[in-house]
Amino acid sequence: MMHPNKEIIQQFYTSFNRRDYVGMADCYAENIEFSDAVFSLKGQQVHAMWHMLCEKGADLKIILGDVDADEKHGKAHWEADYIFSASGRRVHNAIDASFLFQDGHIIKHHDAFDFWRWSQMAFGSVGWALGWTPLIQKKVQRQAKKRLDQFMADHPEYLS
């Protein structure tokens, strides 16, 4: 029998693969916290980010593997294939996710990936030369925050 929290992780990524951001949001607690190399978000910001990625990622393909969970913690390895819109370059990102559960929902979600490797795919030679520097990571973070802020402004349901 599969642990219910493992089912939640699988439901989350099945929804993501279908671009079902509402199904993804159903897996999260109201006060969800999400972090990765680009974002550090809470609550409605997290929901808006996934909505934005689902809406803008028409070519996104998700491959899920190595899912495990117990009463409190969970993990998953997932891979994302997509065209990075800022450069038009294909990216294959390998991500290790960790989860914290509370009352049948994900309360914390952290995605870990090799930012330098990602930047090489996303930006080519510039990413190879500078992707390991805080300068590039900060620039990517600022641009992503600006895109998310604009998305939220265009979707007032996230501004509550």
C-alpha positions in Angstrom: 0.0 0.0 0.0 1.3 3.4 -1.0 1.8 6.1 1.7 -0.8 8.9 1.3 2.0 11.5 1.2 3.7 9.7 -1.7 0.3 9.8 -3.5 0.2 13.6 -2.9 3.6 14.0 -4.6 2.5 11.9 -7.5 -0.7 13.9 -7.8 1.3 17.1 -7.8 3.5 16.1 -10.7 0.7 14.4 -12.6 -1.2 17.7 -12.4 1.9 19.6 -13.4 2.4 17.4 -16.5 -1.2 18.2 -17.4 -0.7 22.0 -16.8 -3.4 21.7 -14.1 -2.3 24.4 -11.7 -5.5 24.0 -9.6 -4.7 20.3 -9.1 -1.2 21.3 -8.0 -2.5 23.9 -5.6 -4.8 21.3 -4.0 -1.6 19.4 -2.9 -0.4 22.4 -1.0 -1.2 23.8 2.5 -2.6 27.3 2.4 0.6 28.7 3.9 2.9 26.8 1.5 6.6 27.8 1.3 8.5 27.1 -1.9 12.2 27.7 -2.7 14.7 26.9 -5.4 17.8 28.6 -6.9 15.5 31.3 -8.4 12.5 31.8 -6.1 11.7 32.0 -2.4 8.0 32.2 -2.2 5.0 31.8 0.2 1.3 31.3 -0.1 -0.4 32.9 -3.1 3.0 33.6 -4.7 3.7 29.9 -4.9 0.3 29.2 -6.6 0.9 32.1 -9.0 4.3 30.8 -10.0 3.0 27.3 -10.9 0.0 28.9 -12.7 2.5 31.1 -14.7 4.7 28.1 -15.5 1.8 26.0 -16.6 0.4 28.8 -18.7 3.7 29.8 -20.4 5.2 26.3 -20.6 3.4 25.0 -23.7 6.3 22.7 -24.6 7.1 21.6 -21.0 7.5 17.9 -20.4 7.8 16.5 -16.9 9.4 13.1 -16.1 8.9 11.9 -12.5 11.0 9.3 -10.7 12.3 8.2 -7.3 9.3 9.3 -5.2 9.3 8.5 -1.5 7.4 9.8 1.5 6.5 9.1 5.1 4.4 10.9 7.7 6.4 14.1 7.7 8.9 14.1 4.8 9.0 13.3 1.1 11.3 13.5 -1.9 11.2 13.1 -5.6 13.5 13.3 -8.6 12.0 15.0 -11.6 13.2 16.3 -14.9 11.9 19.1 -17.0 12.4 19.6 -20.7 11.4 22.9 -22.2 12.5 25.8 -24.3 13.7 28.7 -22.1 11.7 31.7 -23.4 14.4 34.3 -22.7 16.9 32.7 -25.0 15.0 30.2 -27.1 17.4 27.4 -26.0 16.3 23.9 -25.0 16.8 23.0 -21.4 16.8 19.6 -19.7 16.8 20.3 -16.0 17.3 17.5 -13.4 15.7 18.5 -10.1 15.7 16.9 -6.6 12.6 18.0 -4.7 12.1 17.7 -0.9 8.8 18.1 0.9 7.5 18.6 4.4 3.9 17.5 5.1 1.3 18.7 7.5 -2.3 17.6 7.8 -2.3 15.8 4.4 -0.8 18.7 2.5 2.7 19.9 1.4 3.7 22.7 3.7 7.3 23.2 2.4 8.7 22.4 -1.0 12.3 22.8 -2.0 13.7 22.1 -5.5 17.5 21.7 -5.8 19.3 21.7 -9.2 22.7 22.7 -10.6 22.2 26.3 -11.4 25.5 26.5 -13.4 24.5 23.5 -15.5 21.0 25.0 -16.1 22.5 28.4 -17.1 24.8 26.7 -19.6 21.7 25.2 -21.3 19.6 28.4 -20.9 22.3 30.9 -22.0 25.0 28.9 -23.9 28.5 30.3 -23.7 27.5 33.2 -21.4 26.0 30.7 -19.0 29.1 28.5 -19.2 31.4 31.4 -18.5 29.4 33.3 -15.9 26.6 31.0 -14.8 28.4 30.0 -11.7 28.7 33.6 -10.5 26.2 35.2 -8.1 25.9 38.0 -10.7 24.0 35.8 -13.1 22.0 34.0 -10.5 20.9 37.4 -9.0 20.0 38.7 -12.5 17.9 35.6 -13.2 16.2 35.9 -9.8 15.3 39.6 -10.5 14.0 38.9 -14.0 11.9 35.9 -12.7 10.5 38.0 -9.8 9.6 40.8 -12.3 7.8 38.2 -14.5 5.9 36.7 -11.5 5.0 40.2 -10.2 3.5 41.1 -13.6 1.7 37.8 -13.8 0.2 38.4 -10.4 -0.8 41.9 -11.4 -2.6 40.4 -14.4 -4.3 37.8 -12.2 -5.8 39.6 -9.3 -6.9 36.4 -7.7 -3.4 36.1 -6.4 -3.2 39.5 -4.8 -5.4 38.8 -1.8 
